[in-house]
């Protein structure tokens, strides 16, 4: 009798573990598709003809981080990539600050037999030093939000099981609540 119980527990654990891994893989695939971990500064040099405060603030934060140098061109300011900026920019054609990775699934809840929610937290793989620069985090608030949320912030996705049991993510990852 003990052997049957042990075998049942072993297979039960194995099946649960396999399903958990499927959820982990599906959520990571969705993170990879939907969470953009780049600043969006893709055209260089940048010229501020209109004296935009917004452009100036973003560019000066990049200067502060050592990614960009500024010069005057007539009455306008122009920003060009520094040596560090060229290196960081050429990796992805943008200034990207790592890759969001699922750290742990915190909860899987079902709305009904086919639909539910997966709540998870994350970490950032290959976070560059410049991404922690105070000026950049102030000028790019979404970057600050992502970095400050490491190990603190929960995200969730909605999923659906097809009639054949295949798990399909049906919503983008969204923040559950801001805890900082």
Secondary structure, DSSP 8 states (H G I E B T S, - for coil): -HHHHHHHHHHHHHHHHHHHHHHHHHHHHHHHHH---B----SSSEEETT--HHHHHHHHHHHHTTSEEEEEETTEEEEEE-HHHHHHHHTTTS-B--EEEEEEEEEEEESSSSEEEEEEEEEEET--GGGG-HHHHHH-HHHHHHHHTTTT-EEEEEEEE-TT--EEE-S--EEEE---
